[in-house]
Amino acid sequence: MKAEVADESSPAPVMIAVEDFARDSLHLLPLDMIPLHTLGLRRAKLIKNSRLRTVVELFRDRASGSGQIEINDLPKAFPSDPDGMADDLRVLDKLATLQSFDVYSLRIELRNLSIPVDEDEKLSLSAAKRAELTEAMRSFTRPLLEFVYGRADQRIADVSDILQMLSSPNRAEALKNLHTLASRLRISLHDLPTFLEDYGDIFLSLAYFRQCLDHVVPDVHDFLVWLTAIRQMDQISRDKPMQQLLDGVSADLTVITSSVTGRFESFDRRSQDFWSDINAASFREITRLITAHHTTLGSVMCGLTVKMDLWKERFPTGGGGPLRRIEFVTSELLPGLDQIRDLEQAAAKM
C-alpha cells in the first residue's frame, strides 16, 4: 500500500540538520528512538498533522512532499513480520495519544507509558538549539551568576558554559558564595553540580517553550488580521452564522495566546521569588511547578505551531479568495482548536 502524499507541515529549514530539526521539534517524533521490531519504521516519524491527529510519516522530500499513513494501515505497508508489527502497533497506539513530541513532554510521557528510551542521548535538545537558547536563558541565569560572582556579564556561548563556570569558580569570593548557596539549599558542596545541572535543565526547558511562544504569537496576530479581512468580504459579511464562527475562532486564539503568555509571566515571578529567598523547599517547588506544566505547554505550543505553519504554507503571501480562506478555517484550523483552548484554560488554573 502506498502512503498518502500530503503537505501537512513545513519542511525543515535548510540550514538546520534534519536530525536536529526533528529532535528540537514539537510535532515530530523520530521512531529510531523507540524500541520497535519493524526495521522500516525506524526510518519513519510520527507527526502531528493540521488536525492534530498522529500519523506516520514514511518519507519527506521536496518533490513528493510528505508521505503519510494511518497507524492502523501499517500492517498493509509492512506485511513481512505480523507478530512484530502487532507489538509495534500497541506501542504506536500509546504514542498516538500524546499531544506533543517535544523532548520535555516525552521525558514525562514515555515514563508514564513504560516505553524505555535513553533520555540522555535521545531526549535532549540538540547542541545547536542549546546554543540558540543561550540568550533566552539569561533572564534565568543572571540571578545565579550575580549571586556567585556579584555580576552577570560573564562571556557565555552555550548553556553548558554556565554550568562549567559555576562548577569551577575561578575566584575565592565565588567559591565562598557557592558554599553559601549550598548551605542555603541544605546540600553539600559535592552535590552542588547536580543542583546546577537541574537548575540549568529546568530553565532551559522554560527558555525552549518561551522561544516557541515568541515564534508563534506574531503568526497568530497576523492570522487574526487575515481573519478580520475575511469578515469584510462581500460574500462573508452577510453570512451571520459564518460571522459567528469566525468570531469564535478569533476569541479562542486570543484567549489561548493571552493565557499561555500569562503562565510565563507567572514562572518569571516565581523564579524571582526563589532568588529573593533561596532555600531547598523553594527550588523543589519551582521545579515541580515548571515540570508540571511541561506537557500542557508542549501540547498548546505544538497545536498552535502546527496550525500556523500550515497557514503560512498555504497562504504565503497572506492572500486567497473568500471561499478558499473559509475552507481552510473550517477544515484545517478549526478541528482541534477547542481542544487546545480547553487544555490551556485547565492548565492556567493549576
One Martini backbone bead per residue (centre of mass of N, CA, C, O) as a GRO file, in nm:
protein
  350
    1MET     BB    1   0.095   0.036   0.023
    2LYS     BB    2   0.053   0.363  -0.030
    3ALA     BB    3   0.131   0.658   0.072
    4GLU     BB    4   0.002   0.943   0.151
    5VAL     BB    5   0.015   1.258   0.003
    6ALA     BB    6   0.119   1.543   0.201
    7ASP     BB    7   0.095   1.899   0.324
    8GLU     BB    8   0.106   1.942   0.674
    9SER     BB    9   0.412   2.038   0.695
   10SER     BB   10   0.695   2.189   0.731
   11PRO     BB   11   0.996   2.199   0.635
   12ALA     BB   12   1.305   2.199   0.703
   13PRO     BB   13   1.537   2.400   0.749
   14VAL     BB   14   1.818   2.417   0.561
   15MET     BB   15   2.034   2.495   0.806
   16ILE     BB   16   1.915   2.233   0.940
   17ALA     BB   17   1.943   1.948   1.064
   18VAL     BB   18   1.728   1.696   1.056
   19GLU     BB   19   1.783   1.578   1.337
   20ASP     BB   20   1.761   1.845   1.492
   21PHE     BB   21   1.477   1.925   1.406
   22ALA     BB   22   1.335   1.679   1.531
   23ARG     BB   23   1.439   1.706   1.824
   24ASP     BB   24   1.325   2.023   1.846
   25SER     BB   25   1.041   1.938   1.807
   26LEU     BB   26   0.684   1.925   1.857
   27HIS     BB   27   0.571   1.724   1.589
   28LEU     BB   28   0.821   1.518   1.608
   29LEU     BB   29   0.892   1.147   1.600
   30PRO     BB   30   1.151   0.956   1.599
   31LEU     BB   31   1.155   0.598   1.573
   32ASP     BB   32   1.463   0.533   1.652
   33MET     BB   33   1.399   0.573   1.976
   34ILE     BB   34   1.209   0.329   1.948
   35PRO     BB   35   1.123   0.008   2.042
   36LEU     BB   36   1.123  -0.177   1.742
   37HIS     BB   37   1.077  -0.435   1.499
   38THR     BB   38   1.036  -0.258   1.249
   39LEU     BB   39   1.272  -0.141   1.048
   40GLY     BB   40   1.120   0.070   0.865
   41LEU     BB   41   1.022   0.250   1.116
   42ARG     BB   42   1.308   0.371   1.198
   43ARG     BB   43   1.274   0.588   0.943
   44ALA     BB   44   1.041   0.712   1.082
   45LYS     BB   45   0.755   0.924   1.175
   46LEU     BB   46   0.586   1.104   1.396
   47ILE     BB   47   0.296   1.316   1.337
   48LYS     BB   48   0.134   1.626   1.334
   49ASN     BB   49  -0.134   1.736   1.203
   50SER     BB   50  -0.359   1.988   1.146
   51ARG     BB   51  -0.570   1.804   1.336
   52LEU     BB   52  -0.387   1.660   1.561
   53ARG     BB   53  -0.308   1.401   1.433
   54THR     BB   54  -0.157   1.084   1.433
   55VAL     BB   55   0.104   1.004   1.205
   56VAL     BB   56   0.292   0.844   0.955
   57GLU     BB   57   0.614   0.927   0.830
   58LEU     BB   58   0.798   0.781   0.565
   59PHE     BB   59   0.836   1.054   0.393
   60ARG     BB   60   1.052   1.338   0.271
   61ASP     BB   61   1.025   1.572  -0.003
   62ARG     BB   62   1.014   1.814  -0.240
   63ALA     BB   63   0.867   1.647  -0.465
   64SER     BB   64   0.654   1.460  -0.274
   65GLY     BB   65   0.662   1.532   0.014
   66SER     BB   66   0.438   1.380   0.244
   67GLY     BB   67   0.438   1.045   0.362
   68GLN     BB   68   0.130   0.925   0.479
   69ILE     BB   69   0.006   0.709   0.753
   70GLU     BB   70  -0.186   0.515   0.915
   71ILE     BB   71  -0.142   0.311   1.175
   72ASN     BB   72  -0.356   0.085   1.088
   73ASP     BB   73  -0.199   0.054   0.790
   74LEU     BB   74   0.087  -0.077   0.837
   75PRO     BB   75   0.051  -0.386   0.775
   76LYS     BB   76   0.029  -0.333   0.460
   77ALA     BB   77   0.327  -0.201   0.437
   78PHE     BB   78   0.429  -0.437   0.670
   79PRO     BB   79   0.398  -0.789   0.617
   80SER     BB   80   0.653  -0.974   0.720
   81ASP     BB   81   0.584  -0.906   1.055
   82PRO     BB   82   0.307  -0.951   1.233
   83ASP     BB   83   0.402  -0.980   1.527
   84GLY     BB   84   0.581  -0.727   1.541
   85MET     BB   85   0.359  -0.531   1.451
   86ALA     BB   86   0.167  -0.577   1.687
   87ASP     BB   87   0.361  -0.460   1.897
   88ASP     BB   88   0.400  -0.182   1.761
   89LEU     BB   89   0.103  -0.088   1.770
   90ARG     BB   90   0.084  -0.064   2.076
   91VAL     BB   91   0.293   0.162   2.094
   92LEU     BB   92   0.173   0.365   1.884
   93ASP     BB   93  -0.100   0.403   2.025
   94LYS     BB   94   0.022   0.544   2.267
   95LEU     BB   95   0.169   0.778   2.115
   96ALA     BB   96  -0.094   0.899   1.981
   97THR     BB   97  -0.193   1.040   2.260
   98LEU     BB   98   0.002   1.248   2.226
   99GLN     BB   99   0.034   1.620   2.206
  100SER     BB  100   0.357   1.603   2.218
  101PHE     BB  101   0.723   1.584   2.096
  102ASP     BB  102   0.878   1.701   2.302
  103VAL     BB  103   1.131   1.625   2.519
  104TYR     BB  104   0.982   1.701   2.789
  105SER     BB  105   0.722   1.542   2.748
  106LEU     BB  106   0.857   1.265   2.687
  107ARG     BB  107   0.985   1.210   2.959
  108ILE     BB  108   0.708   1.174   3.096
  109GLU     BB  109   0.533   0.993   2.900
  110LEU     BB  110   0.723   0.744   2.863
  111ARG     BB  111   0.716   0.663   3.155
  112ASN     BB  112   0.406   0.629   3.179
  113LEU     BB  113   0.422   0.405   2.926
  114SER     BB  114   0.676   0.219   2.949
  115ILE     BB  115   0.901   0.350   2.747
  116PRO     BB  116   1.216   0.286   2.661
  117VAL     BB  117   1.466   0.553   2.691
  118ASP     BB  118   1.744   0.740   2.616
  119GLU     BB  119   1.750   1.042   2.754
  120ASP     BB  120   2.036   1.161   2.712
  121GLU     BB  121   2.041   1.099   2.397
  122LYS     BB  122   1.725   1.161   2.296
  123LEU     BB  123   1.607   1.373   2.542
  124SER     BB  124   1.756   1.626   2.392
  125LEU     BB  125   1.878   1.896   2.288
  126SER     BB  126   2.049   2.035   2.070
  127ALA     BB  127   2.331   2.211   2.041
  128ALA     BB  128   2.211   2.436   1.865
  129LYS     BB  129   1.969   2.503   2.050
  130ARG     BB  130   2.124   2.570   2.306
  131ALA     BB  131   2.276   2.808   2.182
  132GLU     BB  132   2.019   2.966   2.093
  133LEU     BB  133   1.911   2.985   2.413
  134THR     BB  134   2.109   3.158   2.575
  135GLU     BB  135   1.968   3.434   2.574
  136ALA     BB  136   1.698   3.328   2.703
  137MET     BB  137   1.855   3.239   2.976
  138ARG     BB  138   1.949   3.502   3.121
  139SER     BB  139   1.705   3.557   3.314
  140PHE     BB  140   1.784   3.286   3.484
  141THR     BB  141   2.112   3.324   3.523
  142ARG     BB  142   2.167   3.600   3.646
  143PRO     BB  143   2.113   3.548   3.951
  144LEU     BB  144   2.332   3.329   3.977
  145LEU     BB  145   2.579   3.499   3.889
  146GLU     BB  146   2.539   3.723   4.099
  147PHE     BB  147   2.565   3.544   4.349
  148VAL     BB  148   2.857   3.433   4.281
  149TYR     BB  149   3.003   3.706   4.127
  150GLY     BB  150   2.830   3.993   4.134
  151ARG     BB  151   2.781   3.926   3.823
  152ALA     BB  152   2.639   3.892   3.462
  153ASP     BB  153   2.898   3.949   3.234
  154GLN     BB  154   2.958   3.685   3.125
  155ARG     BB  155   3.101   3.478   2.891
  156ILE     BB  156   2.854   3.316   2.676
  157ALA     BB  157   2.775   3.040   2.438
  158ASP     BB  158   2.652   2.828   2.648
  159VAL     BB  159   2.493   2.659   2.888
  160SER     BB  160   2.745   2.488   2.970
  161ASP     BB  161   2.915   2.735   3.059
  162ILE     BB  162   2.759   2.793   3.314
  163LEU     BB  163   2.812   2.527   3.460
  164GLN     BB  164   3.120   2.543   3.447
  165MET     BB  165   3.153   2.813   3.596
  166LEU     BB  166   3.004   2.716   3.863
  167SER     BB  167   3.180   2.450   3.910
  168SER     BB  168   3.455   2.646   3.835
  169PRO     BB  169   3.564   2.867   4.017
  170ASN     BB  170   3.805   3.163   3.989
  171ARG     BB  171   3.718   3.265   4.282
  172ALA     BB  172   3.706   3.302   4.613
  173GLU     BB  173   3.430   3.444   4.633
  174ALA     BB  174   3.276   3.236   4.466
  175LEU     BB  175   3.327   2.993   4.649
  176LYS     BB  176   3.188   3.113   4.893
  177ASN     BB  177   2.907   3.142   4.754
  178LEU     BB  178   2.870   2.840   4.703
  179HIS     BB  179   2.862   2.762   4.996
  180THR     BB  180   2.613   2.932   5.060
  181LEU     BB  181   2.424   2.797   4.859
  182ALA     BB  182   2.443   2.512   4.976
  183SER     BB  183   2.339   2.589   5.257
  184ARG     BB  184   2.060   2.703   5.167
  185LEU     BB  185   1.992   2.413   5.024
  186ARG     BB  186   2.094   2.173   5.195
  187ILE     BB  187   2.380   2.103   5.064
  188SER     BB  188   2.653   1.989   4.934
  189LEU     BB  189   2.916   2.078   4.744
  190HIS     BB  190   2.915   1.805   4.591
  191ASP     BB  191   2.594   1.854   4.500
  192LEU     BB  192   2.591   2.118   4.327
  193PRO     BB  193   2.617   2.022   4.030
  194THR     BB  194   2.335   1.895   4.025
  195PHE     BB  195   2.180   2.152   4.073
  196LEU     BB  196   2.290   2.302   3.823
  197GLU     BB  197   2.175   2.106   3.618
  198ASP     BB  198   1.880   2.131   3.701
  199TYR     BB  199   1.861   2.433   3.662
  200GLY     BB  200   1.940   2.441   3.366
  201ASP     BB  201   1.717   2.248   3.260
  202ILE     BB  202   1.456   2.390   3.361
  203PHE     BB  203   1.528   2.668   3.212
  204LEU     BB  204   1.564   2.555   2.931
  205SER     BB  205   1.273   2.468   2.897
  206LEU     BB  206   1.154   2.752   2.925
  207ALA     BB  207   1.309   2.875   2.686
  208TYR     BB  208   1.192   2.691   2.473
  209PHE     BB  209   0.889   2.764   2.508
  210ARG     BB  210   0.927   3.067   2.471
  211GLN     BB  211   1.027   3.054   2.182
  212CYS     BB  212   0.774   2.927   2.070
  213LEU     BB  213   0.595   3.165   2.148
  214ASP     BB  214   0.754   3.393   1.996
  215HIS     BB  215   0.693   3.261   1.714
  216VAL     BB  216   0.365   3.230   1.720
  217VAL     BB  217   0.229   3.501   1.800
  218PRO     BB  218   0.273   3.667   1.539
  219ASP     BB  219   0.110   3.468   1.365
  220VAL     BB  220  -0.158   3.502   1.509
  221HIS     BB  221  -0.188   3.803   1.456
  222ASP     BB  222  -0.186   3.777   1.146
  223PHE     BB  223  -0.428   3.588   1.130
  224LEU     BB  224  -0.637   3.783   1.257
  225VAL     BB  225  -0.620   3.985   1.029
  226TRP     BB  226  -0.703   3.786   0.806
  227LEU     BB  227  -0.978   3.725   0.938
  228THR     BB  228  -1.097   4.012   0.923
  229ALA     BB  229  -1.093   4.027   0.613
  230ILE     BB  230  -1.309   3.815   0.565
  231ARG     BB  231  -1.554   3.962   0.701
  232GLN     BB  232  -1.542   4.204   0.470
  233MET     BB  233  -1.647   4.027   0.267
  234ASP     BB  234  -1.923   4.006   0.085
  235GLN     BB  235  -1.989   3.693   0.119
  236ILE     BB  236  -1.954   3.713   0.449
  237SER     BB  237  -2.098   3.969   0.578
  238ARG     BB  238  -2.403   3.819   0.531
  239ASP     BB  239  -2.297   3.570   0.716
  240LYS     BB  240  -2.379   3.506   1.028
  241PRO     BB  241  -2.269   3.220   1.101
  242MET     BB  242  -1.981   3.285   0.999
  243GLN     BB  243  -1.927   3.520   1.187
  244GLN     BB  244  -1.948   3.350   1.446
  245LEU     BB  245  -1.722   3.156   1.383
  246LEU     BB  246  -1.497   3.371   1.358
  247ASP     BB  247  -1.531   3.481   1.642
  248GLY     BB  248  -1.454   3.216   1.786
  249VAL     BB  249  -1.169   3.186   1.673
  250SER     BB  250  -1.060   3.457   1.773
  251ALA     BB  251  -1.118   3.410   2.074
  252ASP     BB  252  -0.952   3.153   2.115
  253LEU     BB  253  -0.672   3.265   2.030
  254THR     BB  254  -0.665   3.493   2.238
  255VAL     BB  255  -0.691   3.321   2.494
  256ILE     BB  256  -0.449   3.138   2.455
  257THR     BB  257  -0.217   3.351   2.429
  258SER     BB  258  -0.277   3.502   2.693
  259SER     BB  259  -0.253   3.264   2.891
  260VAL     BB  260   0.036   3.160   2.823
  261THR     BB  261   0.173   3.427   2.884
  262GLY     BB  262   0.087   3.431   3.184
  263ARG     BB  263   0.247   3.184   3.267
  264PHE     BB  264   0.530   3.304   3.219
  265GLU     BB  265   0.500   3.534   3.421
  266SER     BB  266   0.475   3.345   3.663
  267PHE     BB  267   0.753   3.211   3.639
  268ASP     BB  268   0.914   3.468   3.679
  269ARG     BB  269   0.818   3.529   3.965
  270ARG     BB  270   0.907   3.260   4.096
  271SER     BB  271   1.212   3.289   4.034
  272GLN     BB  272   1.249   3.553   4.193
  273ASP     BB  273   1.162   3.440   4.465
  274PHE     BB  274   1.391   3.239   4.497
  275TRP     BB  275   1.629   3.463   4.502
  276SER     BB  276   1.508   3.610   4.763
  277ASP     BB  277   1.471   3.290   4.891
  278ILE     BB  278   1.695   3.064   4.939
  279ASN     BB  279   1.581   2.719   4.909
  280ALA     BB  280   1.493   2.396   4.884
  281ALA     BB  281   1.183   2.425   4.872
  282SER     BB  282   1.168   2.641   4.642
  283PHE     BB  283   1.308   2.469   4.427
  284ARG     BB  284   1.115   2.231   4.428
  285GLU     BB  285   0.865   2.402   4.354
  286ILE     BB  286   0.959   2.521   4.079
  287THR     BB  287   1.017   2.249   3.951
  288ARG     BB  288   0.735   2.131   3.981
  289LEU     BB  289   0.584   2.350   3.828
  290ILE     BB  290   0.724   2.335   3.551
  291THR     BB  291   0.694   2.028   3.503
  292ALA     BB  292   0.378   2.029   3.518
  293HIS     BB  293   0.380   2.215   3.236
  294HIS     BB  294   0.510   2.067   2.999
  295THR     BB  295   0.273   1.919   2.851
  296THR     BB  296   0.091   2.173   2.807
  297LEU     BB  297   0.290   2.348   2.660
  298GLY     BB  298   0.348   2.151   2.433
  299SER     BB  299   0.056   2.121   2.329
  300VAL     BB  300  -0.006   2.418   2.265
  301MET     BB  301   0.243   2.476   2.086
  302CYS     BB  302   0.192   2.256   1.882
  303GLY     BB  303  -0.087   2.335   1.780
  304LEU     BB  304  -0.020   2.626   1.689
  305THR     BB  305   0.223   2.565   1.504
  306VAL     BB  306   0.092   2.378   1.300
  307LYS     BB  307  -0.129   2.578   1.205
  308MET     BB  308   0.054   2.822   1.128
  309ASP     BB  309   0.237   2.676   0.926
  310LEU     BB  310   0.013   2.598   0.728
  311TRP     BB  311  -0.089   2.879   0.667
  312LYS     BB  312   0.183   2.984   0.547
  313GLU     BB  313   0.193   2.766   0.324
  314ARG     BB  314  -0.092   2.830   0.185
  315PHE     BB  315  -0.041   3.167   0.260
  316PRO     BB  316   0.239   3.334   0.192
  317THR     BB  317   0.090   3.630   0.111
  318GLY     BB  318  -0.208   3.658   0.254
  319GLY     BB  319  -0.422   3.561   0.070
  320GLY     BB  320  -0.716   3.481  -0.082
  321GLY     BB  321  -1.011   3.373  -0.120
  322PRO     BB  322  -1.298   3.331   0.054
  323LEU     BB  323  -1.340   3.021   0.011
  324ARG     BB  324  -1.050   2.934   0.075
  325ARG     BB  325  -1.042   3.049   0.359
  326ILE     BB  326  -1.285   2.901   0.481
  327GLU     BB  327  -1.183   2.616   0.427
  328PHE     BB  328  -0.941   2.637   0.615
  329VAL     BB  329  -1.081   2.704   0.879
  330THR     BB  330  -1.284   2.454   0.885
  331SER     BB  331  -1.069   2.206   0.804
  332GLU     BB  332  -0.789   2.301   0.970
  333LEU     BB  333  -0.821   2.496   1.220
  334LEU     BB  334  -1.071   2.404   1.392
  335PRO     BB  335  -0.965   2.131   1.436
  336GLY     BB  336  -0.869   2.130   1.785
  337LEU     BB  337  -0.903   2.416   1.912
  338ASP     BB  338  -1.074   2.341   2.162
  339GLN     BB  339  -0.855   2.163   2.286
  340ILE     BB  340  -0.650   2.386   2.336
  341ARG     BB  341  -0.827   2.571   2.505
  342ASP     BB  342  -0.899   2.372   2.735
  343LEU     BB  343  -0.609   2.308   2.818
  344GLU     BB  344  -0.524   2.597   2.891
  345GLN     BB  345  -0.741   2.660   3.102
  346ALA     BB  346  -0.663   2.429   3.294
  347ALA     BB  347  -0.359   2.505   3.334
  348ALA     BB  348  -0.404   2.799   3.450
  349LYS     BB  349  -0.528   2.670   3.731
  350MET     BB  350  -0.264   2.534   3.863
   0.00000   0.00000   0.00000
